[in-house]
């Protein structure tokens, strides 16, 4: 895991996540070769007997089992700590920070106390595992459980922050670091391309700590959506941008090459988006016409494999799997979820959150382990300049928010307090760490070490100061409605109703891609809407109930099998669970 800097993306092409994964695989193979050479050097001259070989393999299996047991124990400690932190609402240490601390402690023990060589090899961060197995469920869950209406209300600010903001941050961070390098303040011989690469990877925000606090305290839904939406799209933009900049290592800089890189960047992003959307829409048609309601487990398994296929499809087409699986999750939540049985809806929503939580915790533990698991090249000036640069580069939030406010009504504008909180929420995390771990340049060691320090600083220090900053800014908390409660956003919802996309979606797309036969919007509890409608009698009828807060990802499907809306309303009021009633004999007039 400590291999030095290798060459960049050969041939002048654009290097994407698949190239990043390949680099990680090469380093892991090199490590395995080193272990093999050590075994051969230490092996006796005589051949091992069959029993000795079997015994040796058993010892290695035991070491592997113990290593993975250690990781599972760490996860158990993290989840128990998360329970304590959520119960006590301790403001200065969050779940992500606690996971990093556990990783730091165990990494130090393994590095300085343990003499088990196999244990040291297992705790090394594997980028291939991260990009293929840990990152996809995190990103998919972000899109699948996104608060869609709030996201669409703030789509303008989110897109500007994610695209323009990431480009500005990359240029600002890279420019500041290169300026200090040019005057000799930074001793590491960084090139302009290396500085821009560092700017791109460190511009990938990961405010999971801040968002968990927002969710726990119930901050304004639009503040949450701006921070969340920016971070999700920003990760995808940063990964694609990072791969685009790598291509300049093997060719001289020119404006033509820059224009070509920007065109490639746009093509990759749009192509990845379309790949994810198409897979999501195809899944909705599949579940619309395949009546699998009696087999919720099979239904859930099929949906899960369908979701992951969008990531692999984009990777196979040399596109961005992150962008594809993000938009696939959003499309599946909006269309496919409506075609699932109530049991499957409950299963998938919770299952994706569970898998994402495990993956995120695993990554943060590895971040802590990484401090002692890799070779480092510390440059104190570089570290301090980089921290200053990311804080300055993050200032793009203010002009973008002011620009958005020019076209918004007064009650919908982003306040100064929210701007400051959005600026402060730009924590760094797993994406930046994994991109830096590739050490794609000659000074990759210094870039990786600086990135790791920045991630630890933002997660532990800035994450721990989130609650005090909210208090200092006097940002109101406890304003996000719970499921079934009214959301005081009537004006903004009315604006959404008037939007062209929503009208097209409700009139054409939803009927085409879903099986719903009646759709009701309610300003309050779903049962209140049901009492005012006449449900048609149809054994297969699904009445989709949506609160104004359905953007939280909570939808209720109630199958009206007795033909009376009053009974269904009573069922919805008494319990949010799916309930079945005996279908009585009814006349056509009923």
Secondary structure in CASP SS format (residue, H / E / C, confidence):
PFRMAT SS
TARGET T0000
AUTHOR 0000-0000-0000
METHOD secondary structure of the structure
MODEL  1
X C 1.00
X C 1.00
X C 1.00
X C 1.00
X C 1.00
X C 1.00
X C 1.00
X C 1.00
X C 1.00
X H 1.00
X H 1.00
X H 1.00
X C 1.00
X C 1.00
X C 1.00
X C 1.00
X H 1.00
X H 1.00
X H 1.00
X H 1.00
X H 1.00
X H 1.00
X H 1.00
X H 1.00
X H 1.00
X H 1.00
X H 1.00
X H 1.00
X H 1.00
X H 1.00
X H 1.00
X H 1.00
X H 1.00
X H 1.00
X H 1.00
X H 1.00
X H 1.00
X H 1.00
X H 1.00
X H 1.00
X H 1.00
X H 1.00
X C 1.00
X C 1.00
X C 1.00
X C 1.00
X C 1.00
X C 1.00
X C 1.00
X H 1.00
X H 1.00
X H 1.00
X H 1.00
X H 1.00
X H 1.00
X H 1.00
X H 1.00
X H 1.00
X H 1.00
X H 1.00
X H 1.00
X H 1.00
X H 1.00
X H 1.00
X H 1.00
X H 1.00
X H 1.00
X H 1.00
X H 1.00
X H 1.00
X H 1.00
X H 1.00
X H 1.00
X H 1.00
X H 1.00
X H 1.00
X H 1.00
X H 1.00
X H 1.00
X H 1.00
X H 1.00
X H 1.00
X H 1.00
X H 1.00
X H 1.00
X H 1.00
X H 1.00
X H 1.00
X C 1.00
X C 1.00
X C 1.00
X C 1.00
X C 1.00
X C 1.00
X H 1.00
X H 1.00
X H 1.00
X H 1.00
X H 1.00
X H 1.00
X H 1.00
X H 1.00
X H 1.00
X H 1.00
X H 1.00
X H 1.00
X H 1.00
X H 1.00
X H 1.00
X H 1.00
X H 1.00
X H 1.00
X C 1.00
X C 1.00
X C 1.00
X C 1.00
X H 1.00
X H 1.00
X H 1.00
X H 1.00
X H 1.00
X H 1.00
X C 1.00
X C 1.00
X C 1.00
X C 1.00
X H 1.00
X H 1.00
X H 1.00
X H 1.00
X H 1.00
X H 1.00
X H 1.00
X H 1.00
X H 1.00
X H 1.00
X H 1.00
X H 1.00
X H 1.00
X H 1.00
X H 1.00
X H 1.00
X H 1.00
X H 1.00
X C 1.00
X C 1.00
X C 1.00
X H 1.00
X H 1.00
X H 1.00
X H 1.00
X H 1.00
X H 1.00
X C 1.00
X H 1.00
X H 1.00
X H 1.00
X H 1.00
X H 1.00
X H 1.00
X H 1.00
X H 1.00
X H 1.00
X H 1.00
X H 1.00
X H 1.00
X H 1.00
X H 1.00
X H 1.00
X H 1.00
X H 1.00
X H 1.00
X H 1.00
X H 1.00
X H 1.00
X H 1.00
X H 1.00
X H 1.00
X H 1.00
X H 1.00
X H 1.00
X H 1.00
X C 1.00
X C 1.00
X C 1.00
X C 1.00
X C 1.00
X C 1.00
X C 1.00
X C 1.00
X C 1.00
X H 1.00
X H 1.00
X H 1.00
X H 1.00
X H 1.00
X H 1.00
X H 1.00
X H 1.00
X H 1.00
X H 1.00
X H 1.00
X C 1.00
X C 1.00
X E 1.00
X C 1.00
X C 1.00
X H 1.00
X H 1.00
X H 1.00
X H 1.00
X H 1.00
X H 1.00
X H 1.00
X H 1.00
X H 1.00
X H 1.00
X C 1.00
X C 1.00
X C 1.00
X H 1.00
X H 1.00
X H 1.00
X H 1.00
X H 1.00
X H 1.00
X H 1.00
X H 1.00
X H 1.00
X H 1.00
X H 1.00
X H 1.00
X H 1.00
X H 1.00
X H 1.00
X H 1.00
X H 1.00
X H 1.00
X H 1.00
X H 1.00
X H 1.00
X H 1.00
X H 1.00
X H 1.00
X H 1.00
X H 1.00
X H 1.00
X H 1.00
X H 1.00
X H 1.00
X C 1.00
X C 1.00
X C 1.00
X C 1.00
X H 1.00
X H 1.00
X H 1.00
X H 1.00
X H 1.00
X H 1.00
X H 1.00
X H 1.00
X H 1.00
X H 1.00
X H 1.00
X H 1.00
X H 1.00
X H 1.00
X H 1.00
X H 1.00
X H 1.00
X H 1.00
X H 1.00
X H 1.00
X H 1.00
X H 1.00
X H 1.00
X H 1.00
X H 1.00
X H 1.00
X H 1.00
X H 1.00
X H 1.00
X H 1.00
X H 1.00
X H 1.00
X H 1.00
X H 1.00
X H 1.00
X C 1.00
X C 1.00
X C 1.00
X C 1.00
X C 1.00
X C 1.00
X H 1.00
X H 1.00
X H 1.00
X H 1.00
X H 1.00
X H 1.00
X H 1.00
X H 1.00
X H 1.00
X H 1.00
X H 1.00
X H 1.00
X H 1.00
X H 1.00
X H 1.00
X H 1.00
X H 1.00
X H 1.00
X H 1.00
X H 1.00
X H 1.00
X C 1.00
X C 1.00
X C 1.00
X C 1.00
X H 1.00
X H 1.00
X H 1.00
X H 1.00
X H 1.00
X H 1.00
X H 1.00
X H 1.00
X H 1.00
X H 1.00
X H 1.00
X H 1.00
X H 1.00
X H 1.00
X C 1.00
X H 1.00
X H 1.00
X H 1.00
X H 1.00
X C 1.00
X C 1.00
X H 1.00
X H 1.00
X H 1.00
X H 1.00
X H 1.00
X H 1.00
X H 1.00
X H 1.00
X H 1.00
X H 1.00
X H 1.00
X H 1.00
X H 1.00
X H 1.00
X H 1.00
X H 1.00
X H 1.00
X H 1.00
X H 1.00
X H 1.00
X H 1.00
X H 1.00
X H 1.00
X H 1.00
X H 1.00
X H 1.00
X H 1.00
X H 1.00
X H 1.00
X H 1.00
X H 1.00
X H 1.00
X C 1.00
X C 1.00
X C 1.00
X C 1.00
X C 1.00
X C 1.00
X H 1.00
X H 1.00
X H 1.00
X H 1.00
X H 1.00
X H 1.00
X H 1.00
X H 1.00
X H 1.00
X H 1.00
X H 1.00
X H 1.00
X H 1.00
X H 1.00
X C 1.00
X C 1.00
X H 1.00
X H 1.00
X H 1.00
X H 1.00
X H 1.00
X H 1.00
X H 1.00
X H 1.00
X H 1.00
X H 1.00
X C 1.00
X C 1.00
X C 1.00
X C 1.00
X H 1.00
X H 1.00
X H 1.00
X C 1.00
X C 1.00
X C 1.00
X H 1.00
X H 1.00
X H 1.00
X H 1.00
X H 1.00
X H 1.00
X H 1.00
X H 1.00
X H 1.00
X C 1.00
X C 1.00
X C 1.00
X E 1.00
X C 1.00
X H 1.00
X H 1.00
X H 1.00
X H 1.00
X H 1.00
X H 1.00
X H 1.00
X H 1.00
X C 1.00
X C 1.00
X C 1.00
X C 1.00
X C 1.00
X C 1.00
X H 1.00
X H 1.00
X H 1.00
X H 1.00
X H 1.00
X H 1.00
X H 1.00
X H 1.00
X H 1.00
X H 1.00
X H 1.00
X H 1.00
X H 1.00
X H 1.00
X H 1.00
X H 1.00
X H 1.00
X H 1.00
X H 1.00
X H 1.00
X H 1.00
X C 1.00
X H 1.00
X H 1.00
X H 1.00
X H 1.00
X H 1.00
X H 1.00
X H 1.00
X C 1.00
X C 1.00
X C 1.00
X C 1.00
X C 1.00
X C 1.00
X C 1.00
X C 1.00
X C 1.00
X C 1.00
X C 1.00
X C 1.00
X C 1.00
X C 1.00
X C 1.00
X C 1.00
X C 1.00
X H 1.00
X H 1.00
X H 1.00
X H 1.00
X H 1.00
X H 1.00
X H 1.00
X H 1.00
X H 1.00
X C 1.00
X H 1.00
X H 1.00
X H 1.00
X H 1.00
X H 1.00
X H 1.00
X H 1.00
X H 1.00
X H 1.00
X H 1.00
X H 1.00
X H 1.00
X H 1.00
X H 1.00
X C 1.00
X C 1.00
X C 1.00
X C 1.00
X E 1.00
X E 1.00
X E 1.00
X E 1.00
X C 1.00
X C 1.00
X C 1.00
X C 1.00
X H 1.00
X H 1.00
X H 1.00
X H 1.00
X H 1.00
X C 1.00
X C 1.00
X C 1.00
X C 1.00
X C 1.00
X C 1.00
X C 1.00
X C 1.00
X C 1.00
X C 1.00
X C 1.00
X E 1.00
X E 1.00
X E 1.00
X E 1.00
X E 1.00
X C 1.00
X C 1.00
X C 1.00
X H 1.00
X H 1.00
X H 1.00
X C 1.00
X C 1.00
X C 1.00
X E 1.00
X E 1.00
X E 1.00
X E 1.00
X C 1.00
X C 1.00
X C 1.00
X C 1.00
X C 1.00
X H 1.00
X H 1.00
X H 1.00
X H 1.00
X H 1.00
X H 1.00
X H 1.00
X H 1.00
X H 1.00
X H 1.00
X C 1.00
X C 1.00
X C 1.00
X C 1.00
X C 1.00
X C 1.00
X C 1.00
X C 1.00
X C 1.00
X C 1.00
X C 1.00
X C 1.00
X C 1.00
X C 1.00
X C 1.00
X C 1.00
END
